């Protein structure tokens, strides 16, 4: 088939290009081989562009004879989402990664040719491109569907029905195959405009992370230990900016669409982009130190290499299948070949870079540490070290299923709290270093000068932290983090204003730090001090919560099988509608839930739908407190606690234990709430005498064990019951000052752009 041929031919061209670049490096003066390698690379990029265009054409024309297209698209998708299916699956995402690497390589050839770096750089970068094409050779998006399902689709003998779609495999032997008339469709969670934007940006970031790696290894090959960072730094800034933008867009996508109740869940797929990004930011700061004082030269080699190796390792974790039982986002069955190919890529590039570091280590200048503790060099080193330590803790937590599987024979994931506990002190340190470092001079800062600079931001930050205390922030660690964030914010605002009056091109780093400080404050207020409440909204009946009146008005069909559940909300001054969405995922019959959000500037009202009771028997809602006894309807109930079990395949099982007592019997009832990939299923528990049934509405754990509460529905099964109206159960959350996260994100990107423009001019 044409598609498979193009990919195999492209791999051959890319491999030959890499071989000739290496040969040119070995022969030194052979320009003919360099020119030949360059054109082979150009032709290989043309090959991947043509094969990608062909794949998009097949998607748009619904060529379901290809397994990848059948598995991820359907005829009812709009054009934008059809295009997004190009990278919705594993084969497509590898294709996108390879395509972007090839296209970027064309610009890098010209960029490096002007700086006498082409041969060494492309020897490494071309090898990366070749390995990515090899992934496509193994995991080919042009695999025919009857090669995957031969028993179901290939027919022997007879004539195909004229009404069905088919193709002859061997007409002489009477072998033919059915072609599906419809595809499985795109995952409903991905049917959102963010799917069109977020993944390409993220993969541009992944591609860009290979550039500092290639520069680092190329400079070791070239024995250029000092000047390489001048031409590499713009690409480090660009990669960090784009990958950071992709991460933040993914967070907004999760917040707006996925119904997680927030913008970050510490899932392996999220962490796989965060870990290398943190190291790339550390590299930016250590490169700044080398540029200004010739320090941290060896550190820059290590960090630049580590960034790309972490991209490969994160890809291995999420795409090899090793986390299939502990992450709802990883690829569960990628195939053994991809597993070993990803592992081989890590070994290959780790071996190449480590070998070159060992070979050149003694030649790399070893700088003297002649700067004081009160110097910008020291603050930058501490800040960079903090970022790398944070990435290490996150990588360990993400790898915990793999580690526990090797050590104990059973994979288990760490609790979300692990990431918070390990990163909270690091966030405090990072904010302090980011503020203090901007006030310090290079090499040494007289203590009197530092005191004169620091007292105003210190007092202002302390005053703002005191205000935060009186409005409800009582935890010491949160107060310290808030103070550190305010300190970082005030210092950089002051410096940005002073620099802005002089030369705007120098203001980039200050603007970035201002944005990051606002993001930290937004993280604290919106995630730590949010308020949640589960509401049972009976149709037409008004209930109050968070100083709002909620009235459920019923549901309406939006498109296909999607239903919007309309809630009228009155805040006493104005009223507005919020319409969360629920629908059945036809692929696995699970319930998909999309939240709806009302931005109120200082806070967001976040409504996430849980379930719909379409009106059966009337029950009584009860709020239970652990070890407290409730008497009702001639019985007593005592909440004993809950058990939480994390099962395979992203399934969580929560079971309540409730002591039921009537006049002559005591029984322990165990209603369940099962969370399967975000789909909540409730299993009620009946009493032995068949008089009562108990089901879970919500559970609210507490650090103080006796304050753990649960809300249940007690339904009397014997006797006449009054009919109940349709009831929508939602989780309502107030997220204070979350707008700081989004404003901070925009400011960070502006700061990156200003810095990138400056560094590109310097590189010229």
C-alpha positions in Angstrom: 0.0 0.0 0.0 1.1 3.6 -0.7 1.1 4.8 2.9 3.2 1.9 4.2 5.6 2.3 1.3 6.0 6.0 1.9 6.8 5.5 5.6 9.3 2.7 4.9 10.9 4.8 2.2 11.1 7.8 4.4 12.8 5.7 7.1 15.4 4.6 4.6 16.1 8.1 3.5 16.4 9.4 7.1 18.7 6.5 8.1 21.0 7.2 5.1 21.0 10.9 5.9 22.1 10.2 9.5 24.8 7.8 8.3 26.2 10.3 5.9 26.2 13.1 8.5 28.2 10.8 10.8 30.5 9.9 8.0 31.0 13.6 7.3 31.9 14.2 10.9 34.4 11.4 10.9 36.0 12.5 7.6 35.9 16.2 8.6 36.6 17.7 5.2 34.3 15.7 3.0 31.7 18.4 2.0 30.2 16.1 -0.6 28.9 13.7 2.0 27.5 16.6 4.1 25.6 18.0 1.1 24.4 14.5 0.3 23.2 14.0 3.9 21.4 17.4 3.8 19.4 16.6 0.7 18.6 13.1 2.0 17.2 14.7 5.1 15.1 17.2 3.0 13.7 14.3 0.9 12.9 12.3 4.1 10.9 15.3 5.4 9.1 15.5 2.1 8.3 11.8 2.6 6.8 12.3 6.0 4.8 15.4 4.8 3.3 13.4 1.9 2.5 10.4 4.1 0.9 12.7 6.7 -1.1 14.5 4.0 -2.3 11.1 2.7 -3.4 10.0 6.1 -5.4 13.3 6.6 -7.0 12.8 3.2 -7.9 9.2 4.1 -9.4 10.5 7.4 -11.4 13.2 5.7 -12.8 10.7 3.1 -13.6 8.1 5.7 -11.3 5.3 4.5 -12.3 2.8 7.2 -10.3 0.0 5.6 -7.4 1.4 7.7 -7.5 0.2 11.3 -6.3 3.5 12.8 -8.9 5.6 10.9 -11.7 3.1 11.8 -10.6 3.2 15.5 -10.6 6.9 16.0 -13.0 8.6 13.5 -16.5 8.4 12.2 -18.7 10.1 9.5 -20.6 12.3 12.0 -17.6 14.3 13.2 -17.1 17.9 12.1 -14.1 18.8 10.0 -12.1 20.2 12.9 -12.5 17.0 15.0 -11.8 14.8 12.0 -8.5 16.5 11.5 -7.7 16.1 15.2 -8.1 12.3 14.9 -4.8 12.5 12.9 -3.1 12.6 16.4 -5.8 11.1 18.6 -4.2 7.6 18.8 -0.8 6.2 19.4 0.2 5.8 15.8 -1.1 9.3 14.9 0.7 10.9 17.8 4.0 9.3 16.8 3.3 10.5 13.3 2.7 14.1 14.5 5.9 14.0 16.6 8.0 12.7 13.6 6.4 15.3 11.3 7.2 18.2 13.6 10.7 16.9 14.2 11.3 16.8 10.4 9.9 20.2 9.7 11.8 21.8 12.6 15.0 20.1 11.3 14.8 22.0 8.0 15.1 25.3 9.9 17.8 23.9 12.1 19.9 22.9 9.2 20.0 26.5 7.9 20.4 27.9 11.5 23.4 25.6 12.2 25.0 25.9 8.8 25.5 29.7 9.5 27.2 28.8 12.8 29.4 25.9 11.5 27.4 23.4 13.6 25.4 21.5 10.9 27.4 18.3 10.7 27.7 17.6 14.4 24.2 18.8 15.3 22.4 16.9 12.5 24.3 13.7 13.3 22.4 13.7 16.6 19.2 15.3 15.5 18.9 13.1 12.4 19.3 10.0 14.6 16.3 11.2 16.7 14.2 11.8 13.6 15.1 8.3 12.3 14.1 6.6 15.5 10.7 8.4 15.4 10.2 7.2 11.9 11.1 3.7 13.0 8.2 4.0 15.6 5.9 4.5 12.6 7.3 1.6 10.7 6.5 -0.6 13.7 3.2 1.1 14.6 2.0 2.0 11.2 -1.2 4.2 10.8 -1.8 2.6 7.4 -2.3 -0.9 8.7 -5.4 -2.4 7.1 -8.2 -3.3 9.3 -8.5 -6.9 8.1 -4.9 -7.5 9.1 -6.0 -6.7 12.6 -9.3 -8.6 12.5 -8.8 -11.3 9.9 -11.3 -13.8 11.3 -14.1 -11.2 11.4 -13.5 -9.5 8.0 -11.7 -11.8 5.6 -14.0 -14.1 3.6 -13.1 -17.2 1.5 -15.2 -18.2 -1.5 -18.6 -16.9 -2.6 -19.5 -13.5 -3.8 -19.8 -10.5 -1.6 -23.2 -8.9 -1.2 -23.6 -6.0 -3.5 -25.1 -3.9 -0.7 -22.0 -4.1 1.5 -18.7 -2.4 1.2 -15.8 -4.8 0.3 -12.5 -5.2 -1.5 -10.9 -8.1 -3.2 -7.7 -9.5 -1.7 -7.3 -12.2 -4.2 -10.2 -12.4 -6.7 -8.8 -15.5 -8.5 -9.0 -17.4 -5.2 -12.2 -15.8 -4.1 -10.7 -14.1 -1.1 -12.3 -10.8 -0.2 -12.7 -8.6 2.9 -15.5 -6.5 4.3 -14.9 -2.8 4.9 -16.7 -1.2 7.8 -19.2 1.5 6.7 -18.7 3.4 10.0 -15.8 4.0 12.4 -15.8 3.6 16.2 -15.6 7.4 16.5 -13.4 9.7 18.5 -13.3 9.3 22.3 -16.1 11.6 23.7 -13.6 13.2 26.1 -11.6 14.4 23.1 -14.5 15.8 21.2 -13.7 19.4 22.2 -12.0 22.3 20.4 -9.1 22.0 22.9 -8.3 18.7 21.3 -7.6 20.6 18.1 -5.2 23.0 19.8 -3.6 21.3 22.8 -1.9 18.2 21.5 0.0 19.9 18.5 1.4 22.6 20.9 2.4 19.9 23.4 4.2 17.9 20.7 6.0 21.0 19.3 7.3 21.3 22.9 8.4 17.6 22.9 10.1 18.1 19.6 11.9 21.3 20.9 13.2 19.4 23.9 15.4 17.3 21.5 17.2 20.5 20.3 19.2 21.3 23.4 20.1 17.6 23.7 21.4 17.6 20.1 23.3 20.9 20.8 24.9 19.5 23.9 26.1 16.3 22.3 27.1 18.1 19.2 29.2 20.6 21.2 30.9 17.6 22.9 31.6 16.2 19.5 33.0 19.5 18.4 34.8 20.2 21.7 33.1 23.6 22.0 32.4 23.7 25.7 31.6 27.4 26.1 30.1 29.1 23.0 27.4 26.4 22.3 24.9 27.8 24.8 24.8 31.1 22.9 23.2 29.4 19.9 21.3 26.8 21.9 19.6 29.1 24.4 17.0 30.6 22.1 15.8 27.0 21.3 15.7 26.2 25.0 13.6 29.3 25.6 11.3 28.4 22.7 10.9 24.8 23.8 10.2 25.7 27.4 7.7 28.3 26.3 5.8 26.0 23.9 5.8 23.0 26.2 4.7 25.2 29.1 1.9 26.6 27.0 0.8 23.1 26.0 0.8 22.0 29.7 -1.2 25.0 30.8 -3.7 24.6 27.9 -4.1 21.0 29.0 -4.9 22.2 32.5 -7.5 24.6 31.2 -9.0 21.8 29.0 -9.2 19.5 32.1 -10.8 22.3 34.2 -13.4 23.3 31.6 -14.2 19.9 29.9 -13.2 16.8 31.8 -15.0 17.3 35.0 -12.1 16.5 37.3 -13.0 19.4 39.5 -9.7 21.1 38.8 -6.9 21.7 36.3 -4.4 19.1 37.5 -4.7 15.5 38.6 -1.0 14.4 38.8 -1.8 11.7 36.2 1.2 10.1 34.4 0.2 11.8 31.1 0.2 15.2 32.8 3.5 14.4 34.7 5.2 13.2 31.5 5.2 16.7 30.1 5.8 18.5 33.5 8.9 16.6 34.4 11.1 17.5 31.4 9.6 21.1 31.4 10.9 21.7 35.0 14.4 20.6 34.0 14.3 22.8 30.9 13.4 25.8 33.1 16.3 24.8 35.3 18.5 24.7 32.2 17.5 28.3 31.3 18.7 29.6 34.6 22.0 27.7 34.6 22.7 28.8 31.0 22.2 32.4 32.2 24.8 31.8 34.9 27.3 30.5 32.4 26.6 33.3 30.0 27.3 36.0 32.6 30.0 34.5 34.7 31.2 31.2 33.1 29.9 29.1 35.9 27.9 25.8 35.8 29.4 24.8 32.5 29.2 21.0 33.2 25.8 21.4 34.8 24.5 22.9 31.5 25.6 19.8 29.6 23.9 17.5 32.1 20.6 19.4 32.3 20.4 19.8 28.5 20.9 16.1 28.0 18.6 15.1 30.9 15.7 17.2 29.5 15.3 15.0 26.4 16.0 11.8 28.2 13.1 12.6 30.5 10.9 13.1 27.5 11.8 9.6 26.3 11.4 8.1 29.7 8.0 9.8 30.2 6.9 8.6 26.8 8.0 5.0 27.8 5.9 5.2 31.0 2.7 6.4 29.2 3.0 4.6 25.9 4.6 1.2 26.7 1.6 -0.1 28.7 3.5 -0.4 32.0 1.0 1.9 33.7 -2.1 0.4 32.1 -3.5 -0.7 35.4 -2.9 2.5 37.3 -3.6 5.3 34.8 -6.8 5.9 32.8 -4.8 7.9 30.2 -1.9 5.5 29.3 -1.9 3.2 26.3 -2.7 -0.2 27.7 -1.9 -2.5 24.8 0.7 -0.8 22.6 2.4 -4.1 21.6 5.6 -5.7 22.8 7.6 -4.2 19.9 6.8 -0.6 20.8 7.7 -1.4 24.5 11.2 -2.6 23.5 11.7 0.1 20.9 11.0 2.8 23.4 13.3 1.1 25.9 15.9 0.8 23.2 15.6 4.5 22.3 16.2 5.4 26.0 19.3 3.2 26.1 20.6 4.4 22.8 20.5 8.1 23.6 21.5 7.7 27.2 24.5 5.6 26.1 25.5 8.1 23.5 25.3 11.2 25.7 26.9 9.5 28.8 29.7 8.2 26.6 30.4 11.6 25.2 30.3 13.2 28.7 32.8 10.7 30.1 35.0 11.1 27.0 35.1 14.9 27.3 34.6 15.4 31.0 38.3 16.3 31.8 38.4 18.7 28.9 35.3 20.6 30.0 36.5 23.7 31.9 35.9 23.3 35.7 35.0 26.7 37.0 36.2 28.0 40.4 33.4 28.7 42.9 34.5 32.2 43.6 31.1 33.7 44.2 29.5 34.3 47.6 26.3 33.0 49.1 24.8 36.5 48.5 25.2 36.3 44.7 22.9 35.8 41.8 24.9 32.8 40.7 24.2 31.0 44.0 20.5 31.9 43.9 20.2 30.7 40.3 21.9 27.5 41.2 19.6 26.9 44.2 16.5 27.7 42.1 17.6 25.4 39.3 18.4 22.6 41.8 15.0 23.1 43.4 13.3 22.6 40.0 15.3 19.4 39.3 14.6 18.0 42.7 10.9 18.6 42.1 11.1 16.8 38.8 12.9 13.9 40.5 10.1 13.5 43.1 7.4 13.7 40.4 9.2 11.2 38.3 9.6 8.8 41.2 5.9 9.1 42.0 4.9 8.6 38.4 7.2 5.5 38.2 5.9 4.0 41.5 3.8 1.3 39.7 6.9 0.2 37.8 9.0 0.3 40.9 6.6 -1.6 43.1 6.0 -4.1 40.4 9.7 -4.9 40.3 10.2 -4.9 44.0 6.9 -6.5 45.2 5.5 -8.1 42.1 2.4 -5.9 42.3 2.0 -2.4 40.7 0.6 0.3 42.9 0.4 4.1 42.5 1.2 6.7 45.1 -1.6 8.8 46.6 -2.1 12.3 45.2 -1.0 13.7 48.6 2.5 12.5 47.9 3.0 15.0 45.2 1.6 17.8 47.3 3.8 17.0 50.4 7.0 16.7 48.4 6.5 19.8 46.2 5.0 22.2 48.7 8.4 23.0 50.5 10.1 23.1 47.1 7.5 25.7 45.8 8.2 27.8 48.9 11.9 27.7 48.2 11.5 28.4 44.5 9.4 31.5 45.1 11.9 32.8 47.6 14.9 32.2 45.3 13.0 33.7 42.4 12.4 36.9 44.4 15.7 37.1 46.3 17.9 36.2 43.2 16.6 39.2 41.3 17.8 41.5 44.0 21.4 40.1 44.1 24.4 41.2 42.1 26.7 38.8 40.2 29.5 37.3 42.3 28.7 39.2 45.5 26.2 41.6 47.0 27.1 43.8 50.0 24.7 43.1 52.9 23.8 46.8 53.2 22.8 47.0 49.6 20.6 43.8 49.9 18.8 45.2 53.0 18.1 48.5 51.2 16.6 46.5 48.3 14.7 43.9 50.3 12.9 45.8 53.1 10.0 47.3 51.0 9.0 44.0 49.3 9.4 42.2 52.6 7.1 44.6 54.5 4.5 44.7 51.7 4.5 40.8 51.4 4.1 40.5 55.2 1.2 42.9 55.2 -0.6 41.0 52.3 0.1 37.7 54.1 -1.5 39.1 57.3 -4.6 40.1 55.3 -4.7 36.6 53.9 -4.6 35.2 57.5 -7.6 37.3 58.6 -9.6 36.3 55.6 -9.2 32.6 56.4 -5.7 31.2 55.7 -4.7 29.7 59.0 -2.3 26.9 58.1 1.4 27.8 58.7 2.7 26.1 55.5 0.1 27.9 53.4 0.9 31.2 55.0 4.6 30.7 54.2 3.9 29.8 50.6 1.6 32.8 50.2 4.3 35.1 51.7 6.9 33.6 49.4 4.6 34.1 46.4 3.8 37.7 47.4 7.6 38.4 47.9 8.4 37.0 44.4 5.5 39.1 42.9 6.4 42.4 44.6 10.2 42.1 43.9 9.6 41.4 40.2 6.9 44.0 39.8 9.3 46.7 41.2 12.2 45.6 39.0 10.0 45.2 35.9 8.8 48.7 36.3 12.3 50.1 36.7 13.6 48.2 33.7 10.5 48.9 31.6 11.2 52.6 31.8 14.6 52.0 30.3 14.5 49.1 27.8 11.6 46.8 27.3 13.6 44.0 25.8 15.2 43.4 29.2 12.0 43.0 31.1 11.2 39.4 30.0 12.4 37.4 33.0 10.7 39.8 35.5 7.4 39.5 33.6 7.7 35.7 33.6 8.3 35.6 37.4 5.3 38.0 38.0 3.1 35.6 36.1 4.5 32.6 38.0 3.9 34.3 41.3 0.2 35.0 40.4 -0.2 31.4 39.3 1.1 30.1 42.7 -1.3 32.4 44.5 -4.1 31.1 42.2 -3.1 27.5 42.9 -3.2 28.0 46.7 -6.5 29.9 46.9 -8.5 27.9 44.3 -7.3 24.4 45.2 -6.7 24.6 49.0 -9.5 26.9 49.9 -12.3 25.8 47.6 -15.6 24.8 49.1 -17.6 21.8 47.9 -21.1 20.6 48.5 -23.2 17.8 46.9 -26.7 19.1 46.0 -29.8 17.0 45.2 -31.8 19.3 42.9 -35.4 18.2 42.7 -37.0 19.6 39.5 -38.8 22.9 40.2 -37.7 23.0 43.8 -35.2 25.7 45.0 -32.5 25.0 47.5 -29.7 27.3 48.8 -26.0 26.8 49.0 -23.0 29.2 49.0 -25.4 32.2 49.2 -27.0 31.1 45.9 -30.4 29.7 45.1 -30.4 26.7 42.8 -33.4 25.6 40.8 -33.2 22.6 38.5 -35.5 23.2 35.4 -35.0 20.0 33.5 -32.9 18.8 30.7 -32.8 19.3 26.9 -31.0 17.5 24.1 -28.2 19.5 22.5 -26.9 17.2 19.8 -26.8 13.5 19.1 -27.1 11.9 22.6 -25.8 14.9 24.6 -28.1 16.4 27.2 -27.7 19.7 29.0 -29.2 19.9 32.5 -30.4 23.5 33.1 -30.0 25.0 36.5 -31.3 28.5 37.3 -29.0 30.3 39.8 -30.0 33.4 41.7 -27.4 35.3 43.8 -29.9 37.8 45.2 -28.9 40.5 42.7 -28.9 38.7 39.4 -29.7 35.3 38.0 -28.0 33.1 35.3 -28.1 29.6 33.9 -25.5 26.9 34.3 -26.0 23.8 32.1 -23.6 20.8 32.8 -23.8 18.0 30.3 -24.1 14.2 30.7 -24.4 11.6 28.0 -23.7 7.9 27.3 -20.4 7.0 25.7 -21.5 4.5 23.0 -18.0 3.0 22.9 -18.2 1.4 26.4 -21.7 2.5 27.7 -20.1 4.7 30.4 -21.6 8.0 31.4 -19.5 11.1 30.3 -19.9 14.2 32.5 -18.9 17.7 31.4 -19.1 20.5 34.0 -20.3 24.0 33.5 -18.6 27.1 35.0 -19.7 30.6 35.9 -16.9 33.0 36.2 -17.6 35.6 38.9 -14.2 37.3 38.6 -13.1 36.8 42.2 -14.3 33.2 42.1 -15.7 30.5 39.9 -18.9 28.6 40.5 -18.1 25.1 39.2 -21.0 22.7 38.7 -20.1 19.0 38.0 -23.0 16.6 37.3 -23.0 13.3 39.2 -26.2 11.5 38.4 -29.9 11.8 37.5 -32.7 10.2 39.5 -35.6 10.1 37.1 -38.2 9.8 39.8 -38.9 6.6 41.6 -39.7 6.1 45.3 -39.4 8.9 47.9 -36.4 8.5 50.2 -34.9 10.4 53.1 -31.5 12.1 52.8 -29.4 11.7 56.0 -26.2 13.3 56.9 -24.0 10.8 58.9 -21.1 11.7 61.1 -18.7 8.9 62.1 -19.7 7.0 65.2 -22.8 9.2 65.7 -26.2 7.5 66.0 -29.3 8.6 64.1 -32.8 7.5 64.9 -35.4 7.6 62.2 -38.5 5.6 61.1 -38.2 3.3 64.2 -34.6 2.3 63.4 -31.1 3.5 64.3 -28.2 4.0 62.0 -24.5 4.4 63.0 -21.8 5.3 60.4 -18.7 3.2 61.1 -16.4 4.5 58.4 -15.4 3.7 54.8 -13.0 1.5 52.9 -11.3 2.7 49.7 -9.7 0.2 47.3 -7.9 1.1 44.1 -8.4 -1.7 41.6 -6.9 -2.4 38.2 -7.9 -0.4 35.1 -8.4 2.9 36.9 -11.3 1.6 39.0 -11.8 2.9 42.6 -14.1 1.1 45.0 -15.5 3.1 48.0 -17.6 1.1 50.5 -19.4 2.6 53.6 -20.0 0.5 56.7 -23.3 1.5 58.4 -24.7 -0.3 61.5 -28.5 -0.8 61.0 -30.5 -1.7 64.1 -34.2 -2.3 64.6 -36.1 -3.7 67.5 -34.7 -7.2 67.2 -31.7 -7.3 64.9 -28.3 -5.6 64.2 -26.9 -5.7 60.7 -23.9 -4.1 59.0 -24.9 -2.6 55.6 -22.2 -1.9 52.9 -23.4 0.4 50.1 -20.8 1.1 47.4 -19.7 3.9 45.1 -17.5 2.6 42.2 -15.6 5.1 40.1 -14.6 3.6 36.7 -12.6 6.1 34.7 -14.8 9.0 35.9 -18.0 7.0 35.6 -19.8 6.8 39.0 -21.9 3.7 39.7 -23.8 3.3 43.0 -24.7 -0.1 44.5 -27.3 0.1 47.3 -27.5 -2.2 50.3 -30.8 -3.7 51.5 -31.6 -4.9 55.0 -32.2 -8.6 55.6 -35.9 -7.9 56.4 -36.3 -6.1 53.1 -37.7 -3.0 54.8 -35.0 -0.5 53.9 -32.5 0.3 51.3 -29.4 2.5 51.7 -27.5 4.2 48.8 -24.6 6.7 48.9 -25.0 10.3 47.8 -21.5 11.5 48.9 -18.6 11.0 51.3 -16.5 13.7 52.8 -13.3 12.4 54.4 -11.6 14.4 57.1 -8.1 14.4 58.6 -9.8 14.2 62.0 -11.2 10.7 61.8 -14.3 11.3 63.9 -15.3 14.3 61.7 -15.6 12.1 58.5 -19.1 12.5 57.2 -21.3 10.8 54.6 -24.7 11.6 52.9 -26.9 8.7 52.2 -30.4 8.1 50.9 -32.6 5.9 53.1 -35.6 4.4 51.2 -38.4 2.5 52.9 -39.3 -0.5 50.8 -42.6 -1.6 52.4 -45.7 0.5 52.4 -47.0 3.1 50.0 -44.5 5.6 48.7 -45.2 9.0 47.3 -43.9 9.6 43.7 -40.7 11.6 43.5 -39.9 14.2 40.9 -36.8 14.0 38.7 -33.7 14.9 40.7 -30.3 16.0 39.5 -27.4 15.4 41.8 -24.4 17.7 41.3 -21.3 18.7 43.0 -21.1 22.5 43.4 -17.7 24.0 44.1 -16.6 27.6 44.8 -13.1 28.2 43.5 -11.8 31.5 44.9 -9.4 33.6 42.8 -8.8 30.9 40.2 -8.7 33.7 37.7 -5.2 34.4 39.0 -4.1 31.1 37.5 -5.2 32.1 34.0 -4.0 35.7 34.2 -0.6 34.4 35.5 -0.5 31.9 32.6 -0.9 34.7 30.0 1.7 36.9 31.7 4.2 34.0 31.8 3.8 33.5 28.1 4.3 37.2 27.4 7.5 37.1 29.4 8.7 34.1 27.5 8.0 35.9 24.2 9.9 39.0 25.2 12.9 36.9 26.4 12.9 34.8 23.2 13.0 37.9 20.9 16.0 39.2 22.9 17.9 35.9 22.8 17.3 35.4 19.1 18.8 38.8 18.4 21.8 37.9 20.6 22.2 34.6 18.8 22.5 36.4 15.4 
